[in-house]
Amino acid sequence: PQNDTITAKQETFEDLIGHRPVKIYPNPTRGLIQVELPLIENLNAIIRVYGAQGALIREVRVKDFTTDIDLSQCPNGLYILRISIEAARTSA
């Protein structure tokens, strides 16, 4: 008998933001994605997840080296992650 099961290979997306490496996995996902972004002191980072039509779905502040984002309640589809990093401002 023919097997109609399709298996998707899960991969890790790797890139640089400035000179900082970032990893996003698994891709594709069944709901939970993890974003690895090395933390640097006095750094503010926010991950925003947008739907294919451009609507903001989630906004998560990075607090640890690995940030979990739960998309299990979102419909299947294409999502875009935008990671914003800025140095914290200090006063002397």
PyMOL commands that set and color helices and strands:
alter all, ss='L'
color gray80, all
select strands_A, chain A and resi 11-17+20-27+32-36+43-51+56-61+66-70+79-87
alter strands_A, ss='S'
color yellow, strands_A
deselect
rebuild
show_as cartoon
